[in-house]
C-alpha cells in the first residue's frame, strides 16, 4: 500500500505494523521516517504511536508523558480520556498525575483533630475528611 499510494497516514500504519512484527525500535525508526516530511506534525495519533512504542521499549515514564501530550491535542473527549487512561496505566502513581480528573495526588486532608496530614490516594479520589 505504501508503494501504491504513499501518504503520512499509511507510513504511520506501517510503523505500527513493523513495531509489532519486528519490535519497537523498528517501529520508531519508521515513525521517524514518516514524520520527516512533516505530514504528521499535527497528528496526535503519531504521538500516541510513539508513546506506545516507547512503552514497549520499557520507558514507562517517557511514554506516559507522550500519551499526555497526545491527549492535550486531540479534539475528542473520548480519545482524550483513552489517552490519559493509558498514561495513568504507565505512571507509577496512577491517576495522581491528573488531579483535574477527580483524583488527588498528595492532597492535604484535615483529620478530626484538625492537624494536616498528607493523604496519598494512589488513584482514588479524596472526598471529605480522612480520620485516623
C-alpha positions as CSV (number, residue, x, y, z in Angstrom):
1,X,0.0,0.0,0.0
2,X,2.9,2.4,0.8
3,X,4.2,1.9,-2.7
4,X,0.9,2.3,-4.4
5,X,-0.4,5.3,-2.6
6,X,2.2,6.8,-0.2
7,X,0.8,9.1,2.5
8,X,1.8,10.1,6.0
9,X,-1.0,8.0,7.5
10,X,-0.1,4.9,5.6
11,X,3.5,5.4,6.7
12,X,2.2,5.7,10.3
13,X,0.3,2.5,9.9
14,X,3.4,0.8,8.5
15,X,5.4,2.0,11.6
16,X,2.8,0.5,13.9
17,X,2.8,-2.9,12.0
18,X,6.6,-3.1,12.0
19,X,6.7,-2.1,15.6
20,X,4.6,-5.2,16.4
21,X,6.2,-7.5,13.9
22,X,9.9,-6.6,14.4
23,X,9.9,-4.7,17.7
24,X,9.6,-1.2,19.0
25,X,12.9,0.0,17.7
26,X,11.9,-0.9,14.1
27,X,8.6,0.9,14.6
28,X,10.2,4.0,16.0
29,X,12.7,4.1,13.1
30,X,9.8,4.0,10.6
31,X,7.9,6.5,12.6
32,X,10.8,9.0,12.5
33,X,10.9,8.5,8.7
34,X,7.2,9.0,8.4
35,X,7.5,12.3,10.4
36,X,10.3,13.6,8.3
37,X,8.0,15.0,5.6
38,X,6.0,17.0,8.2
39,X,2.7,15.4,7.2
40,X,2.2,14.0,10.8
41,X,3.1,17.2,12.6
42,X,-0.4,18.0,13.7
43,X,-1.5,14.3,14.1
44,X,-1.9,13.5,17.8
45,X,-2.1,9.8,16.9
46,X,1.5,9.9,15.8
47,X,2.4,10.9,19.4
48,X,0.2,8.1,20.7
49,X,2.0,5.6,18.4
50,X,5.4,6.9,19.6
51,X,4.1,6.6,23.2
52,X,3.0,3.0,22.7
53,X,6.3,2.0,21.1
54,X,8.4,3.8,23.8
55,X,6.3,2.0,26.4
56,X,7.1,-1.3,24.7
57,X,10.8,-0.4,24.9
58,X,10.3,-0.1,28.7
59,X,10.5,3.7,29.2
60,X,7.1,4.0,31.0
61,X,7.7,7.5,32.3
62,X,8.5,8.9,28.9
63,X,5.6,7.0,27.3
64,X,3.2,8.4,29.9
65,X,4.4,11.9,29.1
66,X,3.9,11.3,25.4
67,X,0.4,10.0,26.0
68,X,-0.5,13.1,28.0
69,X,1.0,15.3,25.2
70,X,-1.2,13.4,22.7
71,X,-4.3,13.8,24.9
72,X,-3.7,17.6,25.1
73,X,-4.0,17.8,21.3
74,X,-6.9,15.5,20.4
75,X,-10.3,17.1,19.8
76,X,-12.5,14.2,21.0
77,X,-13.2,13.8,24.7
78,X,-13.4,10.0,24.3
79,X,-9.9,9.9,22.7
80,X,-8.6,12.3,25.4
81,X,-9.8,10.0,28.2
82,X,-8.4,6.9,26.5
83,X,-5.0,8.5,26.1
84,X,-5.0,9.8,29.7
85,X,-6.1,6.4,30.9
86,X,-3.1,4.8,29.1
87,X,-0.8,7.4,30.6
88,X,-2.2,6.6,34.0
89,X,-1.5,2.9,33.5
90,X,2.1,3.7,32.8
91,X,2.6,6.2,35.7
92,X,4.0,4.9,38.9
93,X,1.2,6.6,40.9
94,X,-1.7,6.0,38.6
95,X,-4.2,8.9,38.3
96,X,-2.3,11.0,40.7
97,X,-0.9,12.8,37.6
98,X,-4.4,14.1,36.8
99,X,-5.9,15.9,39.8
100,X,-8.3,17.7,37.5
101,X,-9.9,14.4,36.6
102,X,-11.4,13.9,40.1
103,X,-8.3,12.3,41.8
104,X,-5.8,13.9,44.1
105,X,-2.1,13.5,44.1
106,X,-0.7,14.3,47.5
107,X,-3.5,16.4,48.9
108,X,-3.8,17.6,52.4
109,X,-6.7,16.3,54.4
110,X,-7.8,17.6,57.7
111,X,-8.3,14.9,60.3
112,X,-10.8,15.1,63.0
113,X,-8.1,16.5,65.3
114,X,-7.6,19.4,62.9
115,X,-4.0,18.5,62.0
116,X,-2.9,18.5,58.4
117,X,-1.7,15.1,57.1
118,X,-0.9,14.1,53.6
119,X,-3.4,11.7,52.0
120,X,-1.8,9.5,49.4
121,X,-4.7,8.3,47.3
122,X,-3.0,6.2,44.6
123,X,-5.7,6.9,42.0
124,X,-8.7,7.2,44.2
125,X,-10.5,10.5,44.8
126,X,-10.2,12.1,48.2
127,X,-13.7,13.1,49.4
128,X,-14.4,14.6,52.8
129,X,-12.2,14.1,55.8
130,X,-9.8,11.4,56.4
131,X,-9.9,10.2,60.0
132,X,-7.1,8.4,61.7
